[in-house]
């Protein structure tokens, strides 16, 4: 039986604007070089296998089922987007932490959908079913998802994202490389739970919710200019303020706050949680000569850091 290496889906780092993006505020996001790789082959039944490539363990081995677990329903959405006479086994390996704010669900769905599209004869190129399938899968995992993870999983570099915007986002360039360290500050948390928590705050305190969203909109506006200029000092300061807004929204944790403090004390220009919060990852912006200090202190605290350059 032929086995083909097929496709990649990127992880993502929301630099500025998570949660507020659900309410139409722009966000600044980076597609990561890390993410998911999918292989596909013909099989006697449709089957999805999700492997954690960092410790080489199988997380899920599941058949599509519309009434089952989120992963089973996601598998169903993916397979039903690509009708075929044959059945397929899709195996996806992730090289980013699962459920930790780096877009693992969108990366896995993108890699799987691209793999199916590529493997099934007669698929158009580009194939609009890929994004549709990923968005359907994301709605299962994230509830009222803005679509930011699905876009980033396609691999766009750094871009500004606005919910429900028709046109393709365009990559934004920077004059200087920006050094980023990311760590796993706490255990994974479900995005839909944190999105609901913020929605409840908006319901209880509509004006406070709106003020926080306006503040985040201002941060994103300034951050885009700072990114274009390669101004790490400004980016770091804005990251700290955005983290404060996320604390006010109720989505940070003592572990995330502590990891940000550790990074700042190790010389980072600034740090914030990334993604839905409630656990998961945070990142720090540092100069080239201090990024190793941040990585070292997080490593010493067992926070499994990784580094990237934007
Ligand atoms: C999750 O990666 C980002 C959130 O803003 C939710 C979303 O935009 O769908 C928390």
Boltz pocket constraint, residues with backbone or C-beta under 6 A from the ligand:
constraints:
  - pocket:
      binder: B
      contacts: [[A, 14], [A, 17], [A, 18], [A, 19], [A, 20], [A, 21], [A, 22], [A, 101], [A, 103], [A, 142], [A, 144], [A, 145], [A, 146], [A, 147], [A, 148], [A, 149], [A, 191], [A, 195], [A, 275], [A, 276]]
      max_distance: 6.0
